[in-house]
Amino acid sequence: MIDPSKMTDECYLCHSSSKELRPYGANKQLICLGCLKSSPETKAEASRQFAELLGGHDGVSVIDGTGAPRRAEESERKMLEYYGLTTGEK
């Protein structure tokens, strides 16, 4: 579980206060999208952190209007694959 009291409002790598911060950095620290995509290592760490937040779910997931990630329905998975928006990793 993420402890909100330990979260800052900036990326732990570049210290940007971007609106696109996510808790997918090392040790669940906030990371901006630019830093997340900046290297294979940060991408891999983000994938690990995201999977942990999903409780070990290893399939395609989406975040809908509730703000919480959930397993994608078959039609959603097909659409995401069609547009190349999945990693292809399982």
N, C-alpha and C positions, 0 to 999 in steps of 0.2 A: 504494500500500500504506500502511496506517495504521501509524505508528511508535508502539508501545505505550509507549515511554519518554517520549513527549511528551503522553500522555493524562493527564488528571486524573480525579478521581472525582466531579466536579461539572459541572453545566450551565454552559457558558461565558457564558450570558446572565444567568440568575438565581442562579447559584451553588448551586442545590439539589443535594443528594447523593442524589437519587431513584434507585431501582433501575431506572427506565425510561430510562436514558440511552442514546443511540445516536450513532454518529459521523457524523451527517448535517448538522452545522452548518457554517458557513463554515470553509473550510480543514480539513474533517473533524474539527472540534472536537466534543466531546460536547454534546448538546442534550437537554433533557428533553421529554417529550411535550407538556406544557403550552406551553412556549416554541415548539416546532415548529409547533403549531397556532395560535399567537398572531397571525400576520399572513400575508398572501399572499406576502410576500417570504421569510419563513422556510420556508413550505411549498414554495415554488419552489426554494429552495436545497436543502432536504432531498431533493426529487425529483431534482435534479441530482446530488447526492452519492450517493444510492442507485443511480441509473442508472450512475454511474461505477464504483461497487463491483460492479455486475453486469456490468461489461465492455461497457457500451453497449447492453445488452438493453433494448428499448423496449416490450416487451409486459407482460403480467400476470405477476408473480412472487410466490412464496410462500417463507416460511422454515419449514422443517420441523424435525423432531427433531434433525437434524444441526447446526442453527444457521446454516447457510449458505443464502443466497438461491438460488433456482433458478427456471427457467421453469415456470409453472403448467401442469399437464396440462389438457386440454380440459374434463374434468369439474370440476376445481377452478376454472377460469376461469369456467365457467357458474354455479357456485354463488356465487362472489364477486360476479359481476355481478348475480345475482338478489337478493342481500342488499345491493346498493349499496355494496360494499366496494372498488370500483375507481375510479380517477379518470376513466376514459373517455378519457384522453390516450394518444396513441401516439407 
